Amino acid sequence: MQIQVNGDHATTISSAGEAAIEPSGSDVGRHTLSLGPTLDRMTMRAPPSYTVEQIDPQSRMFDQVLALRGLAYRREEAGKREEIDDYSIHLIARHDDVVLGALRVTCYQHGPFESHDRYPRWLLDEFGDRMSAASRMCIRPELAGCSSIPHDLTVRGWSTVLPMGVRIDVSKARLKAIPYYMRMGYVFVQDSIFRFHHWDAMCGLIVYPANAAHRGQFWKVFENIDSPCDLLASVNANRFSASYRDVRRASEAAI
């Protein structure tokens, strides 16, 4: 099993290629109590059933989300409420009153993205209100590698923002993790490398277009939408890349 942690997703990749969260480090014990009862993975015959829903960041359930973030990302600041939380969409996978996983989706039309000042100006100018940013994906550690929660949260995120006119999603990723996301269908933004202050690591931006012709992991969500996003038709098409070689070159140049 391989562990990858990037600025937006702390990811454990199982042999099946599924994305989940696996914690380690000194912050684990401090956050465990506020997560509620532990799910004993050793005795589970199957992952628990769950409901995916949107919650208000002022709700009591959001306290569990913050605790889960801190556990997953192993940093104190990850478990703190942020200004961006107030105007973002918050999705959870819930089993009874226990949060199993969470995802934050920020629409550019509602407010600036995290680290938006480090985004290429051309990306913001061309796509603007048609962009959303998925971040802070996390899942309870005992479900790492045995649940489709990350996939289901992402699909719900797309279903929520598509009626708002969003046609492209952007995320931050550690450079070494970008090839993994490219296998899921994400595309690398070549001139987007910067040091993400929260994690003190070099990151790059990856995007996923809302287009059924783009045969990535989520293409079925876009089968019946109007005005799909065609990156090849973009005036900046040459700035997007699906080549591992370009990621490697960008990584080497950033060192």
C-alpha positions as a printed Julia matrix, in Angstrom:
255×3 Matrix{Float64}:
   0.0    0.0     0.0
   1.32   3.44   -0.97
   0.66   6.64    0.96
   0.49  10.02   -0.77
  -0.44  13.3     0.88
  -1.05  16.47   -1.09
  -2.4   19.88   -0.32
  -6.05  18.97   -0.97
  -6.22  15.23   -0.43
  -4.42  13.01    2.05
  -4.55   9.8     0.08
  -3.89   6.13    0.69
  -3.92   4.2    -2.57
  -4.93   0.58   -2.17
  -4.04  -2.18   -4.61
  -7.39  -1.5    -6.27
  -6.44   2.13   -6.87
  -9.1    3.48   -4.51
  -8.46   6.76   -2.72
  -8.9    6.99    1.04
  -7.28   8.49    4.14
  -4.8    6.88    6.47
  -3.46   8.84    9.45
  -0.14   8.8    11.27
   1.8   11.13   13.52
   1.35  12.87   16.83
  -2.0   14.54   16.12
  -3.99  11.3    15.96
  -4.72  10.88   19.66
  -5.71  14.51   20.11
  -8.48  14.29   17.51
  -9.81  10.77   18.13
 -12.27  11.55   20.95
 -14.23  14.13   18.97
 -14.71  11.73   16.06
 -17.22   9.67   17.98
 -17.3    5.86   18.3
 -14.56   3.93   16.53
 -15.56   1.59   13.73
 -13.72  -1.67   14.32
 -12.38  -2.5    10.89
 -11.12  -5.89   12.04
 -14.68  -7.07   12.8
 -16.45  -5.4     9.86
 -17.6   -7.87    7.23
 -18.3   -4.95    4.91
 -17.94  -1.16    5.08
 -20.9    0.48    6.84
 -23.77   1.91    4.85
 -23.78   5.69    4.58
 -25.7    8.69    3.33
 -24.0   11.47    1.36
 -25.43  14.88    2.13
 -24.62  18.59    2.33
 -24.27  20.22    5.75
 -24.06  23.76    7.06
 -20.61  24.78    8.35
 -22.35  26.16   11.45
 -23.88  22.79   12.34
 -22.62  20.53   15.14
 -21.81  17.89   12.53
 -19.15  20.21   11.12
 -17.17  19.85   14.35
 -16.66  16.21   13.39
 -15.5   17.32    9.93
 -12.84  19.59   11.46
 -11.66  16.82   13.77
 -11.46  14.42   10.84
  -9.42  16.92    8.82
  -6.94  17.29   11.65
  -6.62  13.54   11.98
  -6.24  12.93    8.26
  -3.74  15.69    7.52
  -1.76  15.3    10.76
  -1.49  19.04   11.29
  -3.08  21.23   13.92
  -4.11  23.94   11.46
  -6.01  21.42    9.32
  -8.48  20.93   12.17
  -9.29  24.62   12.49
 -12.2   26.43   10.86
 -11.11  28.64    7.94
 -12.68  31.73    6.41
 -13.17  29.85    3.15
 -15.41  27.36    4.99
 -18.11  30.01    5.4
 -18.84  30.25    1.65
 -17.95  26.71    0.56
 -20.13  23.66    0.04
 -19.54  20.92    2.63
 -20.41  17.32    1.81
 -20.23  14.4     4.21
 -20.75  10.66    4.17
 -22.65   9.85    7.35
 -23.53   6.61    9.15
 -26.19   7.53   11.71
 -24.59  10.44   13.59
 -21.0    9.57   12.7
 -19.14  11.39    9.91
 -17.23   8.82    7.87
 -15.8   11.17    5.24
 -15.96  14.78    4.09
 -15.22  17.03    1.13
 -15.16  20.81    0.69
 -16.12  22.34   -2.66
 -15.59  26.06   -3.27
 -17.19  27.83   -6.22
 -15.21  30.8    -7.54
 -18.48  32.68   -8.05
 -18.99  32.57   -4.25
 -15.52  33.65   -3.17
 -11.78  33.22   -3.77
 -10.13  29.82   -3.7
  -7.55  28.89   -1.12
  -4.19  30.24   -2.38
  -6.01  31.84   -5.33
  -3.25  34.46   -5.56
  -0.88  31.68   -6.64
  -3.15  30.51   -9.47
  -2.11  31.47  -13.03
  -3.97  34.64  -13.95
  -4.99  33.2   -17.31
  -6.76  30.27  -15.6
  -8.89  32.57  -13.45
  -9.58  34.94  -16.35
 -10.66  32.23  -18.8
 -12.79  30.05  -16.54
 -13.71  32.35  -13.63
 -17.23  31.61  -12.37
 -17.24  28.3   -14.24
 -14.64  26.91  -11.8
 -14.9   25.08   -8.52
 -12.14  23.77   -6.27
 -12.46  20.5    -4.36
 -10.35  20.33   -1.22
  -9.97  18.79    2.23
 -11.07  15.31    1.19
 -10.83  13.04    4.22
 -12.12   9.68    5.39
 -12.02   7.86    8.71
  -8.83   5.79    9.02
 -10.57   2.5     9.71
 -12.24   2.77    6.28
  -9.03   3.45    4.36
  -8.89   1.36    1.2
 -12.25  -0.38    1.7
 -14.83   2.25    0.8
 -16.08   4.19   -2.22
 -16.73   7.27   -0.06
 -14.14   9.52   -1.84
 -15.69   8.68   -5.22
 -19.25   9.22   -3.99
 -18.4   12.54   -2.34
 -16.79  13.76   -5.56
 -19.78  12.71   -7.66
 -22.14  14.5    -5.24
 -19.9   17.55   -5.44
 -20.18  17.64   -9.23
 -23.94  17.09   -9.08
 -24.22  20.07   -6.74
 -22.15  22.58   -8.73
 -23.1   21.64  -12.31
 -26.51  23.44  -12.07
 -24.57  26.55  -10.97
 -22.75  26.6   -14.31
 -19.49  25.1   -13.03
 -17.7   23.23  -15.8
 -14.16  22.7   -14.48
 -12.79  21.6   -11.12
  -9.32  22.53   -9.92
  -7.31  21.03   -7.07
  -3.85  21.33   -5.61
  -1.63  18.24   -5.6
   1.88  17.45   -4.45
   4.01  17.05   -7.54
   4.78  13.4    -6.83
   1.04  12.64   -6.52
  -0.02  14.24   -9.81
   0.57  11.11  -11.95
  -1.89   9.22   -9.74
  -4.58  11.84  -10.31
  -3.82  11.92  -14.02
  -4.71   8.23  -14.17
  -8.12   9.23  -12.79
  -8.55  11.76  -15.61
  -7.15  14.95  -14.11
  -5.02  17.2   -16.31
  -1.91  19.06  -15.16
  -1.71  22.87  -15.41
   1.89  23.32  -16.49
   2.68  26.79  -15.17
   1.0   26.35  -11.8
   3.76  25.17   -9.45
   4.05  26.91   -6.09
   4.84  26.16   -2.46
   1.61  25.56   -0.58
   2.03  27.4     2.72
  -0.09  25.09    4.89
   1.96  22.02    4.05
   5.32  23.62    3.15
   5.48  21.53   -0.01
   5.74  22.18   -3.73
   2.37  21.66   -5.39
   0.82  21.98   -8.81
  -2.73  22.5   -10.01
  -4.74  19.74  -11.65
  -8.1   20.21  -13.36
 -10.98  17.96  -14.31
 -13.3   19.15  -17.11
 -17.03  18.53  -17.05
 -17.19  16.67  -20.35
 -18.45  13.15  -21.02
 -15.97  12.89  -23.91
 -13.17  13.26  -21.39
 -13.06   9.61  -20.36
 -11.86  10.0   -16.82
 -13.32   8.47  -13.68
 -16.37  10.74  -13.54
 -17.4   11.01  -17.18
 -20.89   9.54  -16.64
 -21.85  12.51  -14.44
 -21.58  14.77  -17.5
 -23.55  12.79  -20.09
 -26.52  15.17  -20.28
 -25.08  18.58  -19.41
 -25.17  21.71  -21.56
 -21.97  23.49  -22.62
 -19.39  20.87  -21.57
 -15.84  22.05  -20.99
 -13.5   21.27  -23.87
  -9.92  21.9   -22.77
  -8.66  21.4   -26.32
 -10.81  24.32  -27.43
  -9.38  26.55  -24.73
  -7.3   29.51  -25.88
  -4.73  28.19  -23.42
  -4.95  24.55  -24.48
  -1.17  24.24  -24.71
  -0.88  25.04  -21.0
  -2.71  21.83  -20.05
  -0.92  18.49  -20.15
  -1.77  14.84  -19.65
   1.87  13.82  -20.04
   3.79  12.32  -17.11
   6.93  13.66  -18.77
   5.71  17.24  -18.39
   5.02  16.63  -14.7
   8.51  15.2   -14.25
  10.08  18.18  -16.02
   8.08  20.6   -13.89
   9.09  18.74  -10.74
  12.78  18.83  -11.69
  12.58  22.53  -12.48
  10.95  23.24   -9.12
  13.7   21.57   -7.1
